[in-house]
Amino acid sequence: MVAIKRKRHGGGGPEAKKPKGKGKETRAPAKPLPVAPGKAEGEEEYRIPGPVTKGKWKNKERVLIFSSRGINFRTRHLMQDLRTLMPHSKADNKMDRKDKLFVINEVCEIKNCNKCIYFEAKKKQDLYMWLSNSPQGPSAKFLVQNIHTLAELKMTGNCLRGSRPLLSFDPIFCTPQYHPKSQPFVDHVFTFTIMDNRIWFRNYQIIEEDAALVEIGPRFVLNLIKIFQGSFGGPTLYENPHYQSPNMHRRIVRMTTAAKYRERQQVKDVQRLKKKEDKTIIPEDPTDDVFKTPAEEKPVEILFVKPEPKVSLKTKKKKIHKRQRKMKQKALKTKKAE
């Protein structure tokens, strides 16, 4: 049995079909409706711009942001702030301290990430940041200092979540253009400024009226330690000569406090020895009294009569009270007699 094709309503048979491409009818563009001239000018002033055309997402860069075990609450909030500022980032579980850093390259490959920001905590007080280009390299190790999170600062600045920032100095924090989670706006700027041999990170909002900058947060300081050729290791390309480890810094602080304590103890010992020493008697110099003028001698008065004893205030007050009582008693007696 051969299947019979049904004819559609209003359509002909195979003769009714038209060849593709050549037989298409060209329609004239629709004429715009007439608009009053005054009304058109007013509409142009308050016209809302159309949406930005979405292009192709070419930069498929993804950043893995995670940490080791042993971080404190401040580091955890800083990681969360970076993830909100970077919509192209991914998260992962905390890594054990016993694992070697080369394992992070495998984690990046599993998560399909080509950049990594890894926070390494040591002694529950020191925080290190690794920035790596996985898996070829290079990578850099920083000491993170002076951390202030978004919730802690409470700045007046604000920006759209997922918007692309302007970058000053470092493109690793850049959101790729046309990323699915990004917004087609540029309303804030990431600044990386070098001062005191350190890198200072700030996040500012760009105000449209006068292009002024208002800080949003977070803020932290990066102290560069080393730059390696590979990812999380390899030969050293650069070593910061101004870097001082936190252990050395704490040791210097302890030594300065101990030196101050020793100085105080030495001063006390010297004072005790001076008190115990015998006082040396210096002979009198006869020339010391050369310029002294003798004072005038007052005539001596001889009293032949015994001086009256001095009456104290208490005795005077007692006599006054006695007189007042006697006067009151006399007044009462006279009243009774009458």
KOLMISE-122453 format. One record per residue (C-alpha): x, y, z; chain. Coordinates in nm, 4 decimals. Layout:
N
ATOM; c1; c2; c3; chain
ATOM; X; Y; Z; A
...
//
This chain:
338
ATOM; c1; c2; c3; chain
ATOM; 0.0000; 0.0000; 0.0000; A
ATOM; 0.1314; 0.3392; -0.0933; A
ATOM; 0.0550; 0.6246; 0.1465; A
ATOM; -0.1555; 0.8954; -0.0160; A
ATOM; -0.0624; 1.2566; 0.0700; A
ATOM; -0.3480; 1.4778; 0.1710; A
ATOM; -0.3829; 1.8195; 0.0175; A
ATOM; -0.3922; 2.1168; 0.2580; A
ATOM; -0.6826; 2.3589; 0.2502; A
ATOM; -0.6254; 2.6466; 0.0152; A
ATOM; -0.3158; 2.4882; -0.1336; A
ATOM; -0.2699; 2.3343; -0.4724; A
ATOM; -0.0824; 2.0306; -0.5822; A
ATOM; 0.2803; 2.0121; -0.6702; A
ATOM; 0.2196; 2.2684; -0.9455; A
ATOM; 0.1303; 2.5285; -0.6853; A
ATOM; 0.4793; 2.5135; -0.5255; A
ATOM; 0.7160; 2.7980; -0.6069; A
ATOM; 1.0914; 2.7663; -0.6533; A
ATOM; 1.3010; 2.8686; -0.3553; A
ATOM; 1.4954; 3.1907; -0.3679; A
ATOM; 1.3921; 3.3183; -0.7120; A
ATOM; 1.0163; 3.3312; -0.6704; A
ATOM; 1.0054; 3.5239; -0.3428; A
ATOM; 0.7972; 3.8398; -0.3455; A
ATOM; 0.9705; 4.1550; -0.2216; A
ATOM; 0.7529; 4.3646; 0.0018; A
ATOM; 0.7942; 4.7388; 0.0304; A
ATOM; 0.8941; 4.8691; 0.3790; A
ATOM; 0.6085; 4.9954; 0.5910; A
ATOM; 0.5685; 5.3725; 0.5872; A
ATOM; 0.6115; 5.5412; 0.9287; A
ATOM; 0.3062; 5.7048; 1.0742; A
ATOM; 0.2992; 6.0849; 1.0617; A
ATOM; 0.3944; 6.2435; 1.3962; A
ATOM; 0.3635; 6.6032; 1.5029; A
ATOM; 0.7020; 6.7878; 1.5117; A
ATOM; 0.6691; 6.9106; 1.8733; A
ATOM; 0.5707; 6.5677; 1.9965; A
ATOM; 0.8648; 6.3967; 1.8198; A
ATOM; 1.1191; 6.6283; 1.9875; A
ATOM; 0.9722; 6.5568; 2.3312; A
ATOM; 0.9823; 6.1817; 2.2703; A
ATOM; 1.3487; 6.1976; 2.1647; A
ATOM; 1.4415; 6.3706; 2.4911; A
ATOM; 1.2798; 6.1062; 2.7120; A
ATOM; 1.3373; 5.8073; 2.4844; A
ATOM; 1.4597; 5.4940; 2.6667; A
ATOM; 1.7583; 5.3376; 2.4877; A
ATOM; 1.7102; 4.9876; 2.3556; A
ATOM; 1.8844; 4.6840; 2.5028; A
ATOM; 2.2477; 4.6239; 2.4212; A
ATOM; 2.2837; 4.3670; 2.1458; A
ATOM; 2.4188; 4.0380; 2.2733; A
ATOM; 2.7202; 3.9120; 2.0877; A
ATOM; 2.9008; 3.5816; 2.1025; A
ATOM; 3.0626; 3.4686; 2.4238; A
ATOM; 3.4191; 3.4143; 2.3013; A
ATOM; 3.6263; 3.4491; 2.6200; A
ATOM; 3.5420; 3.1213; 2.7958; A
ATOM; 3.7575; 3.2054; 3.0977; A
ATOM; 3.6478; 3.0629; 3.4324; A
ATOM; 3.8103; 3.1259; 3.7713; A
ATOM; 3.8068; 2.8707; 4.0522; A
ATOM; 3.7916; 3.0369; 4.3979; A
ATOM; 3.8336; 2.8147; 4.7025; A
ATOM; 4.0546; 2.7726; 5.0102; A
ATOM; 4.2266; 2.5303; 5.2421; A
ATOM; 4.0958; 2.4197; 5.5786; A
ATOM; 4.1611; 2.6367; 5.8830; A
ATOM; 4.0444; 2.9754; 5.7487; A
ATOM; 3.8595; 3.2198; 5.9732; A
ATOM; 3.5267; 3.3934; 5.9170; A
ATOM; 3.6861; 3.7028; 5.7616; A
ATOM; 3.8531; 3.4994; 5.4855; A
ATOM; 3.5302; 3.3106; 5.4189; A
ATOM; 3.3392; 3.6382; 5.3749; A
ATOM; 3.6150; 3.7743; 5.1469; A
ATOM; 3.5847; 3.4671; 4.9215; A
ATOM; 3.2085; 3.5142; 4.9055; A
ATOM; 3.2534; 3.8822; 4.8121; A
ATOM; 3.4927; 3.7914; 4.5296; A
ATOM; 3.2488; 3.5325; 4.3975; A
ATOM; 2.9673; 3.7895; 4.3870; A
ATOM; 3.1923; 4.0404; 4.2089; A
ATOM; 3.3095; 3.7807; 3.9551; A
ATOM; 3.0110; 3.6033; 3.7949; A
ATOM; 3.2445; 3.3817; 3.5881; A
ATOM; 3.3867; 3.2211; 3.9051; A
ATOM; 3.3250; 2.8736; 4.0442; A
ATOM; 3.3447; 2.7329; 4.3969; A
ATOM; 3.4723; 2.4055; 4.5370; A
ATOM; 3.5145; 2.2275; 4.8687; A
ATOM; 3.7999; 2.3128; 5.1026; A
ATOM; 4.1245; 2.1326; 5.0368; A
ATOM; 4.3110; 1.9398; 5.3071; A
ATOM; 4.6382; 2.0820; 5.4328; A
ATOM; 4.8205; 1.7534; 5.3737; A
ATOM; 4.7455; 1.7572; 4.9998; A
ATOM; 5.0087; 1.9044; 4.7705; A
ATOM; 4.9373; 2.2173; 4.5690; A
ATOM; 4.9787; 2.0354; 4.2353; A
ATOM; 4.6423; 1.8673; 4.3032; A
ATOM; 4.4737; 2.2035; 4.2374; A
ATOM; 4.5545; 2.1713; 3.8661; A
ATOM; 4.3471; 1.8518; 3.8523; A
ATOM; 4.0614; 2.0227; 4.0373; A
ATOM; 4.0698; 2.3089; 3.7848; A
ATOM; 4.0558; 2.0595; 3.4997; A
ATOM; 3.7559; 1.8834; 3.6550; A
ATOM; 3.5772; 2.2144; 3.7103; A
ATOM; 3.6693; 2.3299; 3.3562; A
ATOM; 3.8554; 2.6379; 3.4901; A
ATOM; 4.1717; 2.7913; 3.3436; A
ATOM; 4.2397; 3.0400; 3.6284; A
ATOM; 4.2536; 2.9809; 4.0029; A
ATOM; 4.2483; 3.1937; 4.3207; A
ATOM; 4.3466; 2.9759; 4.6149; A
ATOM; 4.3528; 3.0965; 4.9783; A
ATOM; 4.5986; 2.9107; 5.2002; A
ATOM; 4.5731; 2.9527; 5.5797; A
ATOM; 4.8635; 2.8848; 5.8147; A
ATOM; 4.8793; 2.8959; 6.1965; A
ATOM; 4.5187; 3.0244; 6.2004; A
ATOM; 4.6488; 3.3809; 6.1671; A
ATOM; 4.8417; 3.4056; 5.8383; A
ATOM; 4.6622; 3.4076; 5.5011; A
ATOM; 4.8296; 3.3518; 5.1635; A
ATOM; 4.6739; 3.3957; 4.8178; A
ATOM; 4.7801; 3.1991; 4.5103; A
ATOM; 4.6967; 3.3380; 4.1645; A
ATOM; 4.7621; 3.0782; 3.8962; A
ATOM; 4.7099; 3.0205; 3.5273; A
ATOM; 4.6248; 2.6511; 3.5216; A
ATOM; 4.7800; 2.4222; 3.4110; A
ATOM; 5.0767; 2.5803; 3.2247; A
ATOM; 5.1502; 2.8692; 3.4633; A
ATOM; 5.2810; 3.1125; 3.5691; A
ATOM; 5.1647; 3.1539; 3.9284; A
ATOM; 5.2217; 3.4084; 4.2060; A
ATOM; 5.2065; 3.3825; 4.5832; A
ATOM; 5.0928; 3.6781; 4.7992; A
ATOM; 5.0544; 3.7512; 5.1686; A
ATOM; 4.7071; 3.8978; 5.2316; A
ATOM; 4.6854; 4.1757; 5.4919; A
ATOM; 4.4314; 4.4332; 5.6163; A
ATOM; 4.1170; 4.2472; 5.5032; A
ATOM; 3.7856; 4.4373; 5.5179; A
ATOM; 3.4729; 4.2705; 5.3755; A
ATOM; 3.1572; 4.4224; 5.2267; A
ATOM; 2.9471; 4.3511; 5.5354; A
ATOM; 3.2101; 4.5053; 5.7601; A
ATOM; 3.2678; 4.8303; 5.5671; A
ATOM; 2.9044; 4.9301; 5.4931; A
ATOM; 3.0076; 5.1850; 5.2292; A
ATOM; 2.7617; 5.4077; 5.0427; A
ATOM; 2.8710; 5.2833; 4.6989; A
ATOM; 2.6668; 5.0264; 4.5075; A
ATOM; 2.6794; 4.8515; 4.1700; A
ATOM; 2.4744; 4.6062; 3.9686; A
ATOM; 2.5478; 4.2433; 4.0486; A
ATOM; 2.7287; 4.0761; 3.7607; A
ATOM; 2.8200; 4.3986; 3.5797; A
ATOM; 3.1574; 4.4166; 3.4052; A
ATOM; 3.4169; 4.6364; 3.5812; A
ATOM; 3.6872; 4.8600; 3.4469; A
ATOM; 4.0260; 4.7194; 3.5429; A
ATOM; 4.3329; 4.9014; 3.6573; A
ATOM; 4.6546; 4.6920; 3.6555; A
ATOM; 4.5284; 4.3287; 3.6655; A
ATOM; 4.2972; 4.1502; 3.4146; A
ATOM; 4.2550; 3.8209; 3.6096; A
ATOM; 3.9504; 3.9656; 3.7888; A
ATOM; 3.7889; 4.0746; 3.4593; A
ATOM; 3.4445; 3.9396; 3.3710; A
ATOM; 3.4481; 3.8042; 3.0108; A
ATOM; 3.2417; 3.9972; 2.7593; A
ATOM; 2.8982; 3.8513; 2.6841; A
ATOM; 2.9249; 3.6042; 2.9735; A
ATOM; 2.5819; 3.4451; 3.0440; A
ATOM; 2.5855; 3.5589; 3.4092; A
ATOM; 2.7165; 3.9086; 3.3362; A
ATOM; 2.5231; 4.2308; 3.2810; A
ATOM; 2.5824; 4.4626; 2.9802; A
ATOM; 2.6792; 4.7574; 3.2029; A
ATOM; 3.0055; 4.9055; 3.3281; A
ATOM; 2.9359; 5.0838; 3.6568; A
ATOM; 3.2355; 5.0072; 3.8791; A
ATOM; 3.6133; 4.9824; 3.8649; A
ATOM; 3.8700; 4.7494; 4.0267; A
ATOM; 4.1918; 4.9311; 4.1132; A
ATOM; 4.5248; 4.7674; 4.1962; A
ATOM; 4.7649; 5.0391; 4.3117; A
ATOM; 5.1269; 4.9864; 4.4188; A
ATOM; 5.2290; 5.1669; 4.7383; A
ATOM; 5.4841; 5.0833; 5.0107; A
ATOM; 5.5975; 4.7821; 4.8007; A
ATOM; 5.2475; 4.6347; 4.8297; A
ATOM; 4.9402; 4.6033; 4.6053; A
ATOM; 4.6265; 4.7748; 4.7390; A
ATOM; 4.2902; 4.6508; 4.6055; A
ATOM; 3.9850; 4.8801; 4.6009; A
ATOM; 3.6416; 4.8602; 4.4354; A
ATOM; 3.4719; 5.1891; 4.3392; A
ATOM; 3.1337; 5.2786; 4.1947; A
ATOM; 3.1274; 5.5128; 3.8928; A
ATOM; 2.8587; 5.7787; 3.9360; A
ATOM; 2.6993; 5.8802; 3.6046; A
ATOM; 2.6441; 6.2497; 3.6819; A
ATOM; 3.0030; 6.3650; 3.7331; A
ATOM; 3.2006; 6.0395; 3.6938; A
ATOM; 3.3014; 6.0521; 4.0597; A
ATOM; 3.4141; 5.7403; 4.2468; A
ATOM; 3.2468; 5.6038; 4.5610; A
ATOM; 3.3998; 5.3043; 4.7358; A
ATOM; 3.1964; 4.9845; 4.7557; A
ATOM; 3.4326; 4.7243; 4.9041; A
ATOM; 3.5868; 4.4833; 4.9804; A
ATOM; 3.9442; 4.5998; 5.0388; A
ATOM; 4.2665; 4.4113; 5.1063; A
ATOM; 4.6430; 4.4442; 5.0630; A
ATOM; 4.8634; 4.1949; 4.8764; A
ATOM; 5.2323; 4.1565; 4.9585; A
ATOM; 5.4090; 3.9709; 4.6767; A
ATOM; 5.6383; 3.6849; 4.7835; A
ATOM; 5.7405; 3.4962; 4.4672; A
ATOM; 5.6422; 3.4407; 4.1037; A
ATOM; 5.6845; 3.0840; 3.9712; A
ATOM; 5.7112; 2.9658; 3.6135; A
ATOM; 5.4711; 2.6730; 3.6559; A
ATOM; 5.1283; 2.6444; 3.8120; A
ATOM; 5.1692; 2.6265; 4.1921; A
ATOM; 5.5411; 2.5601; 4.1670; A
ATOM; 5.8382; 2.5375; 3.9359; A
ATOM; 6.1460; 2.7557; 3.8979; A
ATOM; 6.1314; 3.1000; 4.0586; A
ATOM; 6.1031; 3.3885; 3.8136; A
ATOM; 6.0965; 3.6732; 4.0696; A
ATOM; 6.1438; 3.7056; 4.4445; A
ATOM; 6.0426; 4.0170; 4.6352; A
ATOM; 6.3491; 4.1553; 4.8198; A
ATOM; 6.1297; 4.3740; 5.0448; A
ATOM; 5.9165; 4.0853; 5.1699; A
ATOM; 5.9300; 4.0001; 5.5395; A
ATOM; 5.7615; 3.6836; 5.6644; A
ATOM; 5.5013; 3.7188; 5.9414; A
ATOM; 5.7084; 3.4905; 6.1658; A
ATOM; 6.0080; 3.7243; 6.1332; A
ATOM; 5.7852; 4.0271; 6.1936; A
ATOM; 5.6439; 3.8749; 6.5127; A
ATOM; 5.9978; 3.7807; 6.6240; A
ATOM; 6.1184; 4.1400; 6.5778; A
ATOM; 5.8211; 4.2717; 6.7769; A
ATOM; 5.8974; 4.0300; 7.0615; A
ATOM; 6.2649; 4.1282; 7.0579; A
ATOM; 6.1835; 4.5004; 7.0773; A
ATOM; 5.9476; 4.4495; 7.3714; A
ATOM; 6.2086; 4.2332; 7.5463; A
ATOM; 6.4762; 4.5009; 7.4888; A
ATOM; 6.2513; 4.7678; 7.6436; A
ATOM; 6.1939; 4.5440; 7.9459; A
ATOM; 6.5697; 4.4864; 7.9856; A
ATOM; 6.6378; 4.8607; 7.9748; A
ATOM; 6.3842; 4.9240; 8.2520; A
ATOM; 6.5373; 4.6504; 8.4646; A
ATOM; 6.8892; 4.7920; 8.4157; A
ATOM; 6.7732; 5.1388; 8.5239; A
ATOM; 6.6189; 4.9923; 8.8391; A
ATOM; 6.9398; 4.8006; 8.9216; A
ATOM; 7.1501; 5.1160; 8.8837; A
ATOM; 6.9174; 5.3060; 9.1164; A
ATOM; 6.9418; 5.0306; 9.3805; A
ATOM; 7.3242; 5.0344; 9.3653; A
ATOM; 7.3303; 5.4112; 9.4091; A
ATOM; 7.1159; 5.3855; 9.7227; A
ATOM; 7.3417; 5.1186; 9.8753; A
ATOM; 7.6655; 5.3116; 9.8168; A
ATOM; 7.8146; 5.5135; 10.1081; A
ATOM; 7.7550; 5.8811; 10.0794; A
ATOM; 8.0853; 6.0657; 10.0338; A
ATOM; 8.1200; 6.3655; 10.2681; A
ATOM; 8.2466; 6.6662; 10.0789; A
ATOM; 8.4559; 6.9073; 10.2906; A
ATOM; 8.3151; 7.2562; 10.3321; A
ATOM; 8.4691; 7.5260; 10.1197; A
ATOM; 8.5388; 7.8471; 10.3174; A
ATOM; 8.4896; 8.0590; 10.0069; A
ATOM; 8.1210; 7.9587; 9.9754; A
ATOM; 8.0104; 8.2138; 10.2406; A
ATOM; 8.1997; 8.5077; 10.0961; A
ATOM; 7.9043; 8.6695; 9.9213; A
ATOM; 7.6475; 8.5949; 10.1974; A
ATOM; 7.5229; 8.9017; 10.3865; A
ATOM; 7.4284; 8.8460; 10.7512; A
ATOM; 7.0637; 8.9105; 10.8361; A
ATOM; 6.9630; 9.1793; 11.0816; A
ATOM; 6.9343; 9.0507; 11.4393; A
ATOM; 6.6013; 9.1233; 11.6070; A
ATOM; 6.6072; 9.2511; 11.9673; A
ATOM; 6.5172; 8.9886; 12.2216; A
ATOM; 6.2016; 9.0706; 12.4299; A
ATOM; 6.1867; 8.9401; 12.7858; A
ATOM; 5.8338; 8.8837; 12.9297; A
ATOM; 5.8042; 8.9153; 13.3071; A
ATOM; 5.4284; 8.8331; 13.3125; A
ATOM; 5.2857; 8.4934; 13.2358; A
ATOM; 5.1016; 8.5048; 12.9017; A
ATOM; 4.7317; 8.4300; 12.8987; A
ATOM; 4.6436; 8.0787; 12.7855; A
ATOM; 4.5010; 8.0507; 12.4379; A
ATOM; 4.1324; 7.9567; 12.4317; A
ATOM; 4.0366; 7.7054; 12.1668; A
ATOM; 3.7248; 7.7336; 11.9496; A
ATOM; 3.5596; 7.4351; 12.1165; A
ATOM; 3.5733; 7.5932; 12.4606; A
ATOM; 3.4343; 7.9205; 12.3207; A
ATOM; 3.1406; 7.7364; 12.1599; A
ATOM; 3.0687; 7.5527; 12.4882; A
ATOM; 3.0546; 7.8789; 12.6830; A
ATOM; 2.8180; 8.0314; 12.4286; A
ATOM; 2.5852; 7.7296; 12.4506; A
ATOM; 2.5836; 7.7505; 12.8324; A
ATOM; 2.4872; 8.1174; 12.8244; A
ATOM; 2.2059; 8.0500; 12.5774; A
ATOM; 2.0667; 7.7691; 12.7952; A
ATOM; 2.0739; 7.9888; 13.1053; A
ATOM; 1.8914; 8.2657; 12.9212; A
ATOM; 1.6223; 8.0240; 12.8048; A
ATOM; 1.5747; 7.8828; 13.1555; A
ATOM; 1.5334; 8.2328; 13.3034; A
ATOM; 1.2767; 8.3220; 13.0349; A
ATOM; 1.0722; 8.0058; 13.1136; A
ATOM; 1.0755; 8.0793; 13.4893; A
ATOM; 0.9482; 8.4333; 13.4405; A
ATOM; 0.6647; 8.3091; 13.2181; A
ATOM; 0.5562; 8.0550; 13.4818; A
ATOM; 0.5689; 8.3124; 13.7581; A
ATOM; 0.3362; 8.5407; 13.5621; A
//
